[in-house]
Amino acid sequence: FIDRLLVKNGGHGTHNAYRYIDGELWIYSAVLDSNKNNKFVRFKYRSGEMTYGNEMQDVMPNVFNDRYTSAIYNPIENLMIFRREYKASERQAKNSLNFVEVRSADDIDKGIDKVLYQMDIPMEYTSDTQPMQGI
């Protein structure tokens, strides 16, 4: 055991994006605020505990905070890959619970809302009780 960080109201920890910026480890993650609303944030790694609003920065809140979003980071191509959840009102028309987006990490840092690629995860590969996990 070397170290630990507990993110209260965070996920189970397997679907985070880990990115070094100027030699510091940043974690991009889905969390819930105190009212159980979805938030997509980033924070510098440190040991201990943290909650939403404490050392966390919302990442493009007008884009990401309206639905569950998980991410991974591709450091070779400097891309963020997101699995996002359709709202209940959208699922039937889309025949999908989730969709995947690919975005430039540089665009995200600058607050630029630009999707490079997007695809739906067909309903046949997922369900309400077992949604697609990961990307």
N, C-alpha and C positions, 0 to 999 in steps of 0.2 A: 504494500500500500504506500503510495507516494503522496497523493493529494486528493482533494475532493471539492466539488462545488455543487450545492443543492440549489436548484432554481425552483422556488415555490410557485405552484400553478403552471409549471412547465410540463413538457411531455415526458416520455419515457427515455429520452436521450439518444435514440438511435437515428433520428432524422434531423440532424443539425448540419449547418454548413460551418466548416472551420476554415478560417482565413487569417493569414499573417499579414498585418499592415504595419509597416515600419518596425518590424521585429517583435510586435506584440500580437498574441493570439486573440482574435475576435471570434465570437460564436454568434451565428444567426439562427434564431429559433422562434417557434410558435410558443406563445404563453397566453395565459388568461389574466385579465385585469381583475380587480376586486369585485366587479359585477359579472364576472364570467364571460366577458366579451373577448373575442379573438384579437390578438395583437401579434404583429410580426416585428421582432426587435433584433438588435445586435448589442453585444456587451463584451467588454474585455474580460478575459478569463482571470479569475482570482480564486483563491481558496475561500471556503466559508459558505454563506447563504446569501441569496438576493431574491427580490421580488420585483414585479413590474412597477416601474416608476422610481426604482432605486438603482441607479447606475446603468439603466437600460435606455437605449435610444430607439424610438420607433423608426422603422425603415419604410420610407414612402407611405405614410399612414393613409393617405387618400386612395392608394392603390391596394395595399395589402391588408388593412385592418378590417375589411368587411367580410372576410371569409377565412376559414382555416387554411394556413399556408405552411408547408415545410420545404426545406431547401437542402441542397448539397452544392458544394463549390468545386469547380474544375479549375485548378490553378494553372494548368498548362495553357488553356485557352482563355483564362480569366472570365469564365462564364458561371452564372448562377442558374441552377436548374430547380424549378419549383414544382411541387405537387400541390394543387389548389383544389378546394372543395366547391362544387356547385351548390348554390342555395337550393333549398327544397323546391322552390317555385320554378327552378330552371332544369331540374333533373329529368323530368319526363320529356320535355322538348329536345333535350340534348342526348337522351338515352345514355346518360353517364352520371356518375357521382363525382368524378374527379377529372381534372385536366392537368396537363403538364405544360409549363412555359420555360423557355430558355431566354435569358437576358444577359447582357453584358454587365459585369461587376462595376466597370467604370461608369456606365449609365446609371446604375443604382446609386453609386456614391454621389453622383451629380443630381440625383432626383429626376432623371429622365425616364418617363414612362414609355419604354420602347420594347415590345416583345419581338424577339428575333424569330422564334419558332413556337408553335402551339399545337397540341393535339389532345383530343379527348381520349380517356380510357374507357373503352366500350363496357357497357353494363354487364355483358356476359363474363367479364373478368373480375367482377367485384360485386359486393352486396352491402346492404345497410349494416349487417352484423359482421362482415369481414371486408371492410374497404381496402382498396389497394394500399399496401404499405411500402414506403420508400419510393424510389424513382427508378 
